Amino acid sequence: MAILVVLPFAIWVIRLEKLDFLPQVAWLLPLSAAYYLGFRIGKEVVKGYTRWNRSR
């Protein structure tokens, strides 16, 4: 789940090097935050699905 969130963002950041309004290193924090949030959301979704599936 986290990769699905971060991959398009990472591709966009890589393509931004032509614009040069921010260095690519400046995008590491938002990319890592997006990965972390995507990982947490995915973990909660899997946990909720597992609980729902076991209760049936």
mmCIF entry with sequence, helices, sheets and N, C-alpha, C, O atoms, coordinates in Angstrom:
data_MODEL
# 
_entry.id   MODEL 
# 
_entity.id                         1 
_entity.type                       polymer 
_entity.pdbx_number_of_molecules   1 
# 
_entity_poly.entity_id                      1 
_entity_poly.type                           'polypeptide(L)' 
_entity_poly.nstd_linkage                   no 
_entity_poly.nstd_monomer                   no 
_entity_poly.pdbx_seq_one_letter_code       MAILVVLPFAIWVIRLEKLDFLPQVAWLLPLSAAYYLGFRIGKEVVKGYTRWNRSR 
_entity_poly.pdbx_seq_one_letter_code_can   MAILVVLPFAIWVIRLEKLDFLPQVAWLLPLSAAYYLGFRIGKEVVKGYTRWNRSR 
_entity_poly.pdbx_strand_id                 A 
# 
loop_
_entity_poly_seq.entity_id 
_entity_poly_seq.num 
_entity_poly_seq.mon_id 
_entity_poly_seq.hetero 
1 1  MET n 
1 2  ALA n 
1 3  ILE n 
1 4  LEU n 
1 5  VAL n 
1 6  VAL n 
1 7  LEU n 
1 8  PRO n 
1 9  PHE n 
1 10 ALA n 
1 11 ILE n 
1 12 TRP n 
1 13 VAL n 
1 14 ILE n 
1 15 ARG n 
1 16 LEU n 
1 17 GLU n 
1 18 LYS n 
1 19 LEU n 
1 20 ASP n 
1 21 PHE n 
1 22 LEU n 
1 23 PRO n 
1 24 GLN n 
1 25 VAL n 
1 26 ALA n 
1 27 TRP n 
1 28 LEU n 
1 29 LEU n 
1 30 PRO n 
1 31 LEU n 
1 32 SER n 
1 33 ALA n 
1 34 ALA n 
1 35 TYR n 
1 36 TYR n 
1 37 LEU n 
1 38 GLY n 
1 39 PHE n 
1 40 ARG n 
1 41 ILE n 
1 42 GLY n 
1 43 LYS n 
1 44 GLU n 
1 45 VAL n 
1 46 VAL n 
1 47 LYS n 
1 48 GLY n 
1 49 TYR n 
1 50 THR n 
1 51 ARG n 
1 52 TRP n 
1 53 ASN n 
1 54 ARG n 
1 55 SER n 
1 56 ARG n 
# 
_struct_asym.id          A 
_struct_asym.entity_id   1 
# 
loop_
_struct_conf.conf_type_id 
_struct_conf.id 
_struct_conf.pdbx_PDB_helix_id 
_struct_conf.beg_label_comp_id 
_struct_conf.beg_label_asym_id 
_struct_conf.beg_label_seq_id 
_struct_conf.pdbx_beg_PDB_ins_code 
_struct_conf.end_label_comp_id 
_struct_conf.end_label_asym_id 
_struct_conf.end_label_seq_id 
_struct_conf.pdbx_end_PDB_ins_code 
_struct_conf.beg_auth_comp_id 
_struct_conf.beg_auth_asym_id 
_struct_conf.beg_auth_seq_id 
_struct_conf.end_auth_comp_id 
_struct_conf.end_auth_asym_id 
_struct_conf.end_auth_seq_id 
_struct_conf.pdbx_PDB_helix_class 
_struct_conf.details 
_struct_conf.pdbx_PDB_helix_length 
HELX_P HELX_P1 AA1 ALA A 2  ? ARG A 15 ? ALA A 2  ARG A 15 1 ? 14 
HELX_P HELX_P2 AA2 LEU A 16 ? LYS A 18 ? LEU A 16 LYS A 18 5 ? 3  
HELX_P HELX_P3 AA3 GLN A 24 ? TRP A 27 ? GLN A 24 TRP A 27 5 ? 4  
HELX_P HELX_P4 AA4 LEU A 28 ? SER A 55 ? LEU A 28 SER A 55 1 ? 28 
# 
_struct_conf_type.id          HELX_P 
_struct_conf_type.criteria    ? 
_struct_conf_type.reference   ? 
# 
loop_
_atom_site.group_PDB 
_atom_site.id 
_atom_site.type_symbol 
_atom_site.label_atom_id 
_atom_site.label_alt_id 
_atom_site.label_comp_id 
_atom_site.label_asym_id 
_atom_site.label_entity_id 
_atom_site.label_seq_id 
_atom_site.pdbx_PDB_ins_code 
_atom_site.Cartn_x 
_atom_site.Cartn_y 
_atom_site.Cartn_z 
_atom_site.occupancy 
_atom_site.B_iso_or_equiv 
_atom_site.pdbx_formal_charge 
_atom_site.auth_seq_id 
_atom_site.auth_comp_id 
_atom_site.auth_asym_id 
_atom_site.auth_atom_id 
_atom_site.pdbx_PDB_model_num 
ATOM 1   N N  . MET A 1 1  ? 0.822   -1.190  0.000   1.00 0.00 ? 1  MET A N  1 
ATOM 2   C CA . MET A 1 1  ? 0.000   0.000   0.000   1.00 0.00 ? 1  MET A CA 1 
ATOM 3   C C  . MET A 1 1  ? 0.871   1.261   0.000   1.00 0.00 ? 1  MET A C  1 
ATOM 4   O O  . MET A 1 1  ? 0.578   2.223   -0.709  1.00 0.00 ? 1  MET A O  1 
ATOM 5   N N  . ALA A 1 2  ? 1.927   1.249   0.788   1.00 0.00 ? 2  ALA A N  1 
ATOM 6   C CA . ALA A 1 2  ? 2.787   2.431   0.879   1.00 0.00 ? 2  ALA A CA 1 
ATOM 7   C C  . ALA A 1 2  ? 3.481   2.709   -0.448  1.00 0.00 ? 2  ALA A C  1 
ATOM 8   O O  . ALA A 1 2  ? 3.650   3.867   -0.829  1.00 0.00 ? 2  ALA A O  1 
ATOM 9   N N  . ILE A 1 3  ? 3.877   1.675   -1.142  1.00 0.00 ? 3  ILE A N  1 
ATOM 10  C CA . ILE A 1 3  ? 4.543   1.858   -2.429  1.00 0.00 ? 3  ILE A CA 1 
ATOM 11  C C  . ILE A 1 3  ? 3.590   2.484   -3.439  1.00 0.00 ? 3  ILE A C  1 
ATOM 12  O O  . ILE A 1 3  ? 4.006   3.293   -4.268  1.00 0.00 ? 3  ILE A O  1 
ATOM 13  N N  . LEU A 1 4  ? 2.312   2.112   -3.372  1.00 0.00 ? 4  LEU A N  1 
ATOM 14  C CA . LEU A 1 4  ? 1.330   2.693   -4.283  1.00 0.00 ? 4  LEU A CA 1 
ATOM 15  C C  . LEU A 1 4  ? 1.154   4.190   -4.050  1.00 0.00 ? 4  LEU A C  1 
ATOM 16  O O  . LEU A 1 4  ? 0.820   4.933   -4.973  1.00 0.00 ? 4  LEU A O  1 
ATOM 17  N N  . VAL A 1 5  ? 1.378   4.624   -2.825  1.00 0.00 ? 5  VAL A N  1 
ATOM 18  C CA . VAL A 1 5  ? 1.265   6.043   -2.504  1.00 0.00 ? 5  VAL A CA 1 
ATOM 19  C C  . VAL A 1 5  ? 2.534   6.790   -2.902  1.00 0.00 ? 5  VAL A C  1 
ATOM 20  O O  . VAL A 1 5  ? 2.466   7.891   -3.448  1.00 0.00 ? 5  VAL A O  1 
ATOM 21  N N  . VAL A 1 6  ? 3.673   6.199   -2.633  1.00 0.00 ? 6  VAL A N  1 
ATOM 22  C CA . VAL A 1 6  ? 4.948   6.901   -2.794  1.00 0.00 ? 6  VAL A CA 1 
ATOM 23  C C  . VAL A 1 6  ? 5.483   6.852   -4.222  1.00 0.00 ? 6  VAL A C  1 
ATOM 24  O O  . VAL A 1 6  ? 6.113   7.809   -4.673  1.00 0.00 ? 6  VAL A O  1 
ATOM 25  N N  . LEU A 1 7  ? 5.252   5.778   -4.928  1.00 0.00 ? 7  LEU A N  1 
ATOM 26  C CA . LEU A 1 7  ? 5.856   5.618   -6.254  1.00 0.00 ? 7  LEU A CA 1 
ATOM 27  C C  . LEU A 1 7  ? 5.481   6.742   -7.229  1.00 0.00 ? 7  LEU A C  1 
ATOM 28  O O  . LEU A 1 7  ? 6.379   7.305   -7.855  1.00 0.00 ? 7  LEU A O  1 
ATOM 29  N N  . PRO A 1 8  ? 4.212   7.090   -7.385  1.00 0.00 ? 8  PRO A N  1 
ATOM 30  C CA . PRO A 1 8  ? 3.915   8.215   -8.295  1.00 0.00 ? 8  PRO A CA 1 
ATOM 31  C C  . PRO A 1 8  ? 4.554   9.528   -7.826  1.00 0.00 ? 8  PRO A C  1 
ATOM 32  O O  . PRO A 1 8  ? 5.027   10.315  -8.645  1.00 0.00 ? 8  PRO A O  1 
ATOM 33  N N  . PHE A 1 9  ? 4.567   9.758   -6.532  1.00 0.00 ? 9  PHE A N  1 
ATOM 34  C CA . PHE A 1 9  ? 5.176   10.958  -5.978  1.00 0.00 ? 9  PHE A CA 1 
ATOM 35  C C  . PHE A 1 9  ? 6.677   10.970  -6.255  1.00 0.00 ? 9  PHE A C  1 
ATOM 36  O O  . PHE A 1 9  ? 7.231   12.005  -6.625  1.00 0.00 ? 9  PHE A O  1 
ATOM 37  N N  . ALA A 1 10 ? 7.334   9.830   -6.080  1.00 0.00 ? 10 ALA A N  1 
ATOM 38  C CA . ALA A 1 10 ? 8.776   9.733   -6.323  1.00 0.00 ? 10 ALA A CA 1 
ATOM 39  C C  . ALA A 1 10 ? 9.090   9.969   -7.801  1.00 0.00 ? 10 ALA A C  1 
ATOM 40  O O  . ALA A 1 10 ? 10.062  10.650  -8.127  1.00 0.00 ? 10 ALA A O  1 
ATOM 41  N N  . ILE A 1 11 ? 8.289   9.419   -8.677  1.00 0.00 ? 11 ILE A N  1 
ATOM 42  C CA . ILE A 1 11 ? 8.501   9.637   -10.116 1.00 0.00 ? 11 ILE A CA 1 
ATOM 43  C C  . ILE A 1 11 ? 8.344   11.116  -10.451 1.00 0.00 ? 11 ILE A C  1 
ATOM 44  O O  . ILE A 1 11 ? 9.114   11.672  -11.233 1.00 0.00 ? 11 ILE A O  1 
ATOM 45  N N  . TRP A 1 12 ? 7.342   11.741  -9.852  1.00 0.00 ? 12 TRP A N  1 
ATOM 46  C CA . TRP A 1 12 ? 7.128   13.175  -10.075 1.00 0.00 ? 12 TRP A CA 1 
ATOM 47  C C  . TRP A 1 12 ? 8.328   13.990  -9.592  1.00 0.00 ? 12 TRP A C  1 
ATOM 48  O O  . TRP A 1 12 ? 8.751   14.926  -10.270 1.00 0.00 ? 12 TRP A O  1 
ATOM 49  N N  . VAL A 1 13 ? 8.875   13.643  -8.432  1.00 0.00 ? 13 VAL A N  1 
ATOM 50  C CA . VAL A 1 13 ? 10.031  14.363  -7.879  1.00 0.00 ? 13 VAL A CA 1 
ATOM 51  C C  . VAL A 1 13 ? 11.249  14.172  -8.773  1.00 0.00 ? 13 VAL A C  1 
ATOM 52  O O  . VAL A 1 13 ? 12.001  15.120  -9.003  1.00 0.00 ? 13 VAL A O  1 
ATOM 53  N N  . ILE A 1 14 ? 11.449  12.984  -9.270  1.00 0.00 ? 14 ILE A N  1 
ATOM 54  C CA . ILE A 1 14 ? 12.593  12.719  -10.149 1.00 0.00 ? 14 ILE A CA 1 
ATOM 55  C C  . ILE A 1 14 ? 12.484  13.549  -11.428 1.00 0.00 ? 14 ILE A C  1 
ATOM 56  O O  . ILE A 1 14 ? 13.490  14.042  -11.937 1.00 0.00 ? 14 ILE A O  1 
ATOM 57  N N  . ARG A 1 15 ? 11.287  13.700  -11.936 1.00 0.00 ? 15 ARG A N  1 
ATOM 58  C CA . ARG A 1 15 ? 11.089  14.477  -13.161 1.00 0.00 ? 15 ARG A CA 1 
ATOM 59  C C  . ARG A 1 15 ? 11.190  15.975  -12.906 1.00 0.00 ? 15 ARG A C  1 
ATOM 60  O O  . ARG A 1 15 ? 11.346  16.747  -13.852 1.00 0.00 ? 15 ARG A O  1 
ATOM 61  N N  . LEU A 1 16 ? 11.104  16.405  -11.639 1.00 0.00 ? 16 LEU A N  1 
ATOM 62  C CA . LEU A 1 16 ? 11.181  17.825  -11.308 1.00 0.00 ? 16 LEU A CA 1 
ATOM 63  C C  . LEU A 1 16 ? 12.582  18.398  -11.409 1.00 0.00 ? 16 LEU A C  1 
ATOM 64  O O  . LEU A 1 16 ? 12.748  19.616  -11.346 1.00 0.00 ? 16 LEU A O  1 
ATOM 65  N N  . GLU A 1 17 ? 13.585  17.564  -11.562 1.00 0.00 ? 17 GLU A N  1 
ATOM 66  C CA . GLU A 1 17 ? 14.952  18.076  -11.591 1.00 0.00 ? 17 GLU A CA 1 
ATOM 67  C C  . GLU A 1 17 ? 15.157  19.089  -12.705 1.00 0.00 ? 17 GLU A C  1 
ATOM 68  O O  . GLU A 1 17 ? 16.091  19.889  -12.649 1.00 0.00 ? 17 GLU A O  1 
ATOM 69  N N  . LYS A 1 18 ? 14.311  19.067  -13.702 1.00 0.00 ? 18 LYS A N  1 
ATOM 70  C CA . LYS A 1 18 ? 14.413  20.035  -14.793 1.00 0.00 ? 18 LYS A CA 1 
ATOM 71  C C  . LYS A 1 18 ? 13.942  21.413  -14.355 1.00 0.00 ? 18 LYS A C  1 
ATOM 72  O O  . LYS A 1 18 ? 14.375  22.421  -14.912 1.00 0.00 ? 18 LYS A O  1 
ATOM 73  N N  . LEU A 1 19 ? 13.061  21.468  -13.365 1.00 0.00 ? 19 LEU A N  1 
ATOM 74  C CA . LEU A 1 19 ? 12.520  22.748  -12.924 1.00 0.00 ? 19 LEU A CA 1 
ATOM 75  C C  . LEU A 1 19 ? 13.452  23.473  -11.952 1.00 0.00 ? 19 LEU A C  1 
ATOM 76  O O  . LEU A 1 19 ? 13.503  24.703  -11.947 1.00 0.00 ? 19 LEU A O  1 
ATOM 77  N N  . ASP A 1 20 ? 14.168  22.741  -11.152 1.00 0.00 ? 20 ASP A N  1 
ATOM 78  C CA . ASP A 1 20 ? 15.173  23.283  -10.224 1.00 0.00 ? 20 ASP A CA 1 
ATOM 79  C C  . ASP A 1 20 ? 14.673  24.357  -9.255  1.00 0.00 ? 20 ASP A C  1 
ATOM 80  O O  . ASP A 1 20 ? 15.441  25.250  -8.895  1.00 0.00 ? 20 ASP A O  1 
ATOM 81  N N  . PHE A 1 21 ? 13.429  24.298  -8.829  1.00 0.00 ? 21 PHE A N  1 
ATOM 82  C CA . PHE A 1 21 ? 13.024  25.266  -7.818  1.00 0.00 ? 21 PHE A CA 1 
ATOM 83  C C  . PHE A 1 21 ? 13.276  24.747  -6.408  1.00 0.00 ? 21 PHE A C  1 
ATOM 84  O O  . PHE A 1 21 ? 13.303  25.530  -5.459  1.00 0.00 ? 21 PHE A O  1 
ATOM 85  N N  . LEU A 1 22 ? 13.458  23.463  -6.260  1.00 0.00 ? 22 LEU A N  1 
ATOM 86  C CA . LEU A 1 22 ? 13.897  22.851  -4.998  1.00 0.00 ? 22 LEU A CA 1 
ATOM 87  C C  . LEU A 1 22 ? 14.845  21.716  -5.331  1.00 0.00 ? 22 LEU A C  1 
ATOM 88  O O  . LEU A 1 22 ? 14.624  20.996  -6.304  1.00 0.00 ? 22 LEU A O  1 
ATOM 89  N N  . PRO A 1 23 ? 15.892  21.541  -4.548  1.00 0.00 ? 23 PRO A N  1 
ATOM 90  C CA . PRO A 1 23 ? 16.767  20.384  -4.798  1.00 0.00 ? 23 PRO A CA 1 
ATOM 91  C C  . PRO A 1 23 ? 16.032  19.086  -4.474  1.00 0.00 ? 23 PRO A C  1 
ATOM 92  O O  . PRO A 1 23 ? 15.130  19.064  -3.636  1.00 0.00 ? 23 PRO A O  1 
ATOM 93  N N  . GLN A 1 24 ? 16.425  18.015  -5.141  1.00 0.00 ? 24 GLN A N  1 
ATOM 94  C CA . GLN A 1 24 ? 15.754  16.731  -4.929  1.00 0.00 ? 24 GLN A CA 1 
ATOM 95  C C  . GLN A 1 24 ? 15.880  16.252  -3.489  1.00 0.00 ? 24 GLN A C  1 
ATOM 96  O O  . GLN A 1 24 ? 14.999  15.546  -2.998  1.00 0.00 ? 24 GLN A O  1 
ATOM 97  N N  . VAL A 1 25 ? 16.950  16.619  -2.811  1.00 0.00 ? 25 VAL A N  1 
ATOM 98  C CA . VAL A 1 25 ? 17.147  16.185  -1.423  1.00 0.00 ? 25 VAL A CA 1 
ATOM 99  C C  . VAL A 1 25 ? 16.051  16.762  -0.523  1.00 0.00 ? 25 VAL A C  1 
ATOM 100 O O  . VAL A 1 25 ? 15.687  16.152  0.482   1.00 0.00 ? 25 VAL A O  1 
ATOM 101 N N  . ALA A 1 26 ? 15.531  17.927  -0.880  1.00 0.00 ? 26 ALA A N  1 
ATOM 102 C CA . ALA A 1 26 ? 14.482  18.557  -0.081  1.00 0.00 ? 26 ALA A CA 1 
ATOM 103 C C  . ALA A 1 26 ? 13.191  17.746  -0.103  1.00 0.00 ? 26 ALA A C  1 
ATOM 104 O O  . ALA A 1 26 ? 12.335  17.929  0.763   1.00 0.00 ? 26 ALA A O  1 
ATOM 105 N N  . TRP A 1 27 ? 13.039  16.860  -1.073  1.00 0.00 ? 27 TRP A N  1 
ATOM 106 C CA . TRP A 1 27 ? 11.828  16.063  -1.179  1.00 0.00 ? 27 TRP A CA 1 
ATOM 107 C C  . TRP A 1 27 ? 11.908  14.765  -0.384  1.00 0.00 ? 27 TRP A C  1 
ATOM 108 O O  . TRP A 1 27 ? 10.930  14.019  -0.345  1.00 0.00 ? 27 TRP A O  1 
ATOM 109 N N  . LEU A 1 28 ? 13.035  14.474  0.248   1.00 0.00 ? 28 LEU A N  1 
ATOM 110 C CA . LEU A 1 28 ? 13.165  13.223  1.001   1.00 0.00 ? 28 LEU A CA 1 
ATOM 111 C C  . LEU A 1 28 ? 12.211  13.165  2.194   1.00 0.00 ? 28 LEU A C  1 
ATOM 112 O O  . LEU A 1 28 ? 11.634  12.114  2.469   1.00 0.00 ? 28 LEU A O  1 
ATOM 113 N N  . LEU A 1 29 ? 12.041  14.265  2.892   1.00 0.00 ? 29 LEU A N  1 
ATOM 114 C CA . LEU A 1 29 ? 11.144  14.275  4.045   1.00 0.00 ? 29 LEU A CA 1 
ATOM 115 C C  . LEU A 1 29 ? 9.688   14.040  3.635   1.00 0.00 ? 29 LEU A C  1 
ATOM 116 O O  . LEU A 1 29 ? 9.037   13.187  4.238   1.00 0.00 ? 29 LEU A O  1 
ATOM 117 N N  . PRO A 1 30 ? 9.143   14.749  2.647   1.00 0.00 ? 30 PRO A N  1 
ATOM 118 C CA . PRO A 1 30 ? 7.764   14.439  2.243   1.00 0.00 ? 30 PRO A CA 1 
ATOM 119 C C  . PRO A 1 30 ? 7.606   13.023  1.695   1.00 0.00 ? 30 PRO A C  1 
ATOM 120 O O  . PRO A 1 30 ? 6.581   12.379  1.922   1.00 0.00 ? 30 PRO A O  1 
ATOM 121 N N  . LEU A 1 31 ? 8.626   12.531  0.968   1.00 0.00 ? 31 LEU A N  1 
ATOM 122 C CA . LEU A 1 31 ? 8.542   11.157  0.466   1.00 0.00 ? 31 LEU A CA 1 
ATOM 123 C C  . LEU A 1 31 ? 8.541   10.147  1.599   1.00 0.00 ? 31 LEU A C  1 
ATOM 124 O O  . LEU A 1 31 ? 7.779   9.181   1.569   1.00 0.00 ? 31 LEU A O  1 
ATOM 125 N N  . SER A 1 32 ? 9.388   10.362  2.599   1.00 0.00 ? 32 SER A N  1 
ATOM 126 C CA . SER A 1 32 ? 9.420   9.426   3.722   1.00 0.00 ? 32 SER A CA 1 
ATOM 127 C C  . SER A 1 32 ? 8.137   9.521   4.548   1.00 0.00 ? 32 SER A C  1 
ATOM 128 O O  . SER A 1 32 ? 7.650   8.508   5.051   1.00 0.00 ? 32 SER A O  1 
ATOM 129 N N  . ALA A 1 33 ? 7.589   10.726  4.690   1.00 0.00 ? 33 ALA A N  1 
ATOM 130 C CA . ALA A 1 33 ? 6.319   10.879  5.414   1.00 0.00 ? 33 ALA A CA 1 
ATOM 131 C C  . ALA A 1 33 ? 5.188   10.185  4.662   1.00 0.00 ? 33 ALA A C  1 
ATOM 132 O O  . ALA A 1 33 ? 4.345   9.533   5.279   1.00 0.00 ? 33 ALA A O  1 
ATOM 133 N N  . ALA A 1 34 ? 5.161   10.316  3.344   1.00 0.00 ? 34 ALA A N  1 
ATOM 134 C CA . ALA A 1 34 ? 4.127   9.650   2.552   1.00 0.00 ? 34 ALA A CA 1 
ATOM 135 C C  . ALA A 1 34 ? 4.267   8.136   2.651   1.00 0.00 ? 34 ALA A C  1 
ATOM 136 O O  . ALA A 1 34 ? 3.266   7.426   2.745   1.00 0.00 ? 34 ALA A O  1 
ATOM 137 N N  . TYR A 1 35 ? 5.497   7.639   2.633   1.00 0.00 ? 35 TYR A N  1 
ATOM 138 C CA . TYR A 1 35 ? 5.706   6.197   2.771   1.00 0.00 ? 35 TYR A CA 1 
ATOM 139 C C  . TYR A 1 35 ? 5.234   5.717   4.143   1.00 0.00 ? 35 TYR A C  1 
ATOM 140 O O  . TYR A 1 35 ? 4.552   4.697   4.245   1.00 0.00 ? 35 TYR A O  1 
ATOM 141 N N  . TYR A 1 36 ? 5.592   6.446   5.188   1.00 0.00 ? 36 TYR A N  1 
ATOM 142 C CA . TYR A 1 36 ? 5.206   6.071   6.543   1.00 0.00 ? 36 TYR A CA 1 
ATOM 143 C C  . TYR A 1 36 ? 3.687   6.053   6.688   1.00 0.00 ? 36 TYR A C  1 
ATOM 144 O O  . TYR A 1 36 ? 3.124   5.102   7.231   1.00 0.00 ? 36 TYR A O  1 
ATOM 145 N N  . LEU A 1 37 ? 3.025   7.101   6.204   1.00 0.00 ? 37 LEU A N  1 
ATOM 146 C CA . LEU A 1 37 ? 1.566   7.153   6.314   1.00 0.00 ? 37 LEU A CA 1 
ATOM 147 C C  . LEU A 1 37 ? 0.908   6.067   5.476   1.00 0.00 ? 37 LEU A C  1 
ATOM 148 O O  . LEU A 1 37 ? -0.068  5.455   5.910   1.00 0.00 ? 37 LEU A O  1 
ATOM 149 N N  . GLY A 1 38 ? 1.430   5.823   4.287   1.00 0.00 ? 38 GLY A N  1 
ATOM 150 C CA . GLY A 1 38 ? 0.893   4.744   3.457   1.00 0.00 ? 38 GLY A CA 1 
ATOM 151 C C  . GLY A 1 38 ? 1.074   3.391   4.114   1.00 0.00 ? 38 GLY A C  1 
ATOM 152 O O  . GLY A 1 38 ? 0.188   2.539   4.043   1.00 0.00 ? 38 GLY A O  1 
ATOM 153 N N  . PHE A 1 39 ? 2.225   3.187   4.758   1.00 0.00 ? 39 PHE A N  1 
ATOM 154 C CA . PHE A 1 39 ? 2.479   1.931   5.465   1.00 0.00 ? 39 PHE A CA 1 
ATOM 155 C C  . PHE A 1 39 ? 1.496   1.753   6.616   1.00 0.00 ? 39 PHE A C  1 
ATOM 156 O O  . PHE A 1 39 ? 0.936   0.672   6.796   1.00 0.00 ? 39 PHE A O  1 
ATOM 157 N N  . ARG A 1 40 ? 1.284   2.820   7.400   1.00 0.00 ? 40 ARG A N  1 
ATOM 158 C CA . ARG A 1 40 ? 0.359   2.748   8.536   1.00 0.00 ? 40 ARG A CA 1 
ATOM 159 C C  . ARG A 1 40 ? -1.077  2.508   8.078   1.00 0.00 ? 40 ARG A C  1 
ATOM 160 O O  . ARG A 1 40 ? -1.793  1.703   8.673   1.00 0.00 ? 40 ARG A O  1 
ATOM 161 N N  . ILE A 1 41 ? -1.498  3.201   7.027   1.00 0.00 ? 41 ILE A N  1 
ATOM 162 C CA . ILE A 1 41 ? -2.855  3.023   6.512   1.00 0.00 ? 41 ILE A CA 1 
ATOM 163 C C  . ILE A 1 41 ? -3.033  1.603   5.994   1.00 0.00 ? 41 ILE A C  1 
ATOM 164 O O  . ILE A 1 41 ? -4.047  0.962   6.271   1.00 0.00 ? 41 ILE A O  1 
ATOM 165 N N  . GLY A 1 42 ? -2.063  1.112   5.251   1.00 0.00 ? 42 GLY A N  1 
ATOM 166 C CA . GLY A 1 42 ? -2.131  -0.262  4.745   1.00 0.00 ? 42 GLY A CA 1 
ATOM 167 C C  . GLY A 1 42 ? -2.185  -1.279  5.864   1.00 0.00 ? 42 GLY A C  1 
ATOM 168 O O  . GLY A 1 42 ? -2.922  -2.262  5.783   1.00 0.00 ? 42 GLY A O  1 
ATOM 169 N N  . LYS A 1 43 ? -1.411  -1.050  6.904   1.00 0.00 ? 43 LYS A N  1 
ATOM 170 C CA . LYS A 1 43 ? -1.395  -1.953  8.054   1.00 0.00 ? 43 LYS A CA 1 
ATOM 171 C C  . LYS A 1 43 ? -2.769  -1.989  8.729   1.00 0.00 ? 43 LYS A C  1 
ATOM 172 O O  . LYS A 1 43 ? -3.259  -3.061  9.085   1.00 0.00 ? 43 LYS A O  1 
ATOM 173 N N  . GLU A 1 44 ? -3.387  -0.823  8.903   1.00 0.00 ? 44 GLU A N  1 
ATOM 174 C CA . GLU A 1 44 ? -4.707  -0.761  9.522   1.00 0.00 ? 44 GLU A CA 1 
ATOM 175 C C  . GLU A 1 44 ? -5.771  -1.408  8.646   1.00 0.00 ? 44 GLU A C  1 
ATOM 176 O O  . GLU A 1 44 ? -6.679  -2.066  9.155   1.00 0.00 ? 44 GLU A O  1 
ATOM 177 N N  . VAL A 1 45 ? -5.667  -1.229  7.346   1.00 0.00 ? 45 VAL A N  1 
ATOM 178 C CA . VAL A 1 45 ? -6.623  -1.851  6.434   1.00 0.00 ? 45 VAL A CA 1 
ATOM 179 C C  . VAL A 1 45 ? -6.523  -3.369  6.511   1.00 0.00 ? 45 VAL A C  1 
ATOM 180 O O  . VAL A 1 45 ? -7.540  -4.060  6.580   1.00 0.00 ? 45 VAL A O  1 
ATOM 181 N N  . VAL A 1 46 ? -5.306  -3.884  6.499   1.00 0.00 ? 46 VAL A N  1 
ATOM 182 C CA . VAL A 1 46 ? -5.115  -5.334  6.585   1.00 0.00 ? 46 VAL A CA 1 
ATOM 183 C C  . VAL A 1 46 ? -5.609  -5.852  7.931   1.00 0.00 ? 46 VAL A C  1 
ATOM 184 O O  . VAL A 1 46 ? -6.250  -6.901  7.992   1.00 0.00 ? 46 VAL A O  1 
ATOM 185 N N  . LYS A 1 47 ? -5.319  -5.135  9.001   1.00 0.00 ? 47 LYS A N  1 
ATOM 186 C CA . LYS A 1 47 ? -5.767  -5.553  10.329  1.00 0.00 ? 47 LYS A CA 1 
ATOM 187 C C  . LYS A 1 47 ? -7.299  -5.551  10.412  1.00 0.00 ? 47 LYS A C  1 
ATOM 188 O O  . LYS A 1 47 ? -7.889  -6.484  10.958  1.00 0.00 ? 47 LYS A O  1 
ATOM 189 N N  . GLY A 1 48 ? -7.937  -4.523  9.880   1.00 0.00 ? 48 GLY A N  1 
ATOM 190 C CA . GLY A 1 48 ? -9.394  -4.459  9.886   1.00 0.00 ? 48 GLY A CA 1 
ATOM 191 C C  . GLY A 1 48 ? -10.014 -5.558  9.052   1.00 0.00 ? 48 GLY A C  1 
ATOM 192 O O  . GLY A 1 48 ? -11.018 -6.149  9.451   1.00 0.00 ? 48 GLY A O  1 
ATOM 193 N N  . TYR A 1 49 ? -9.428  -5.842  7.895   1.00 0.00 ? 49 TYR A N  1 
ATOM 194 C CA . TYR A 1 49 ? -9.943  -6.915  7.052   1.00 0.00 ? 49 TYR A CA 1 
ATOM 195 C C  . TYR A 1 49 ? -9.792  -8.265  7.745   1.00 0.00 ? 49 TYR A C  1 
ATOM 196 O O  . TYR A 1 49 ? -10.689 -9.105  7.674   1.00 0.00 ? 49 TYR A O  1 
ATOM 197 N N  . THR A 1 50 ? -8.666  -8.474  8.409   1.00 0.00 ? 50 THR A N  1 
ATOM 198 C CA . THR A 1 50 ? -8.444  -9.731  9.115   1.00 0.00 ? 50 THR A CA 1 
ATOM 199 C C  . THR A 1 50 ? -9.458  -9.912  10.240  1.00 0.00 ? 50 THR A C  1 
ATOM 200 O O  . THR A 1 50 ? -10.011 -10.999 10.411  1.00 0.00 ? 50 THR A O  1 
ATOM 201 N N  . ARG A 1 51 ? -9.699  -8.862  10.997  1.00 0.00 ? 51 ARG A N  1 
ATOM 202 C CA . ARG A 1 51 ? -10.709 -8.936  12.061  1.00 0.00 ? 51 ARG A CA 1 
ATOM 203 C C  . ARG A 1 51 ? -12.084 -9.227  11.493  1.00 0.00 ? 51 ARG A C  1 
ATOM 204 O O  . ARG A 1 51 ? -12.812 -10.068 12.022  1.00 0.00 ? 51 ARG A O  1 
ATOM 205 N N  . TRP A 1 52 ? -12.447 -8.538  10.418  1.00 0.00 ? 52 TRP A N  1 
ATOM 206 C CA . TRP A 1 52 ? -13.753 -8.726  9.806   1.00 0.00 ? 52 TRP A CA 1 
ATOM 207 C C  . TRP A 1 52 ? -13.887 -10.149 9.269   1.00 0.00 ? 52 TRP A C  1 
ATOM 208 O O  . TRP A 1 52 ? -14.936 -10.776 9.419   1.00 0.00 ? 52 TRP A O  1 
ATOM 209 N N  . ASN A 1 53 ? -12.834 -10.651 8.650   1.00 0.00 ? 53 ASN A N  1 
ATOM 210 C CA . ASN A 1 53 ? -12.879 -11.990 8.060   1.00 0.00 ? 53 ASN A CA 1 
ATOM 211 C C  . ASN A 1 53 ? -12.962 -13.059 9.141   1.00 0.00 ? 53 ASN A C  1 
ATOM 212 O O  . ASN A 1 53 ? -13.643 -14.065 8.945   1.00 0.00 ? 53 ASN A O  1 
ATOM 213 N N  . ARG A 1 54 ? -12.296 -12.875 10.270  1.00 0.00 ? 54 ARG A N  1 
ATOM 214 C CA . ARG A 1 54 ? -12.333 -13.858 11.357  1.00 0.00 ? 54 ARG A CA 1 
ATOM 215 C C  . ARG A 1 54 ? -13.663 -13.856 12.099  1.00 0.00 ? 54 ARG A C  1 
ATOM 216 O O  . ARG A 1 54 ? -14.066 -14.877 12.656  1.00 0.00 ? 54 ARG A O  1 
ATOM 217 N N  . SER A 1 55 ? -14.352 -12.707 12.108  1.00 0.00 ? 55 SER A N  1 
ATOM 218 C CA . SER A 1 55 ? -15.605 -12.628 12.859  1.00 0.00 ? 55 SER A CA 1 
ATOM 219 C C  . SER A 1 55 ? -16.772 -13.253 12.094  1.00 0.00 ? 55 SER A C  1 
ATOM 220 O O  . SER A 1 55 ? -17.838 -13.474 12.670  1.00 0.00 ? 55 SER A O  1 
ATOM 221 N N  . ARG A 1 56 ? -16.588 -13.534 10.830  1.00 0.00 ? 56 ARG A N  1 
ATOM 222 C CA . ARG A 1 56 ? -17.686 -14.120 10.037  1.00 0.00 ? 56 ARG A CA 1 
ATOM 223 C C  . ARG A 1 56 ? -17.859 -15.562 10.314  1.00 0.00 ? 56 ARG A C  1 
ATOM 224 O O  . ARG A 1 56 ? -18.735 -16.201 9.732   1.00 0.00 ? 56 ARG A O  1 
# 
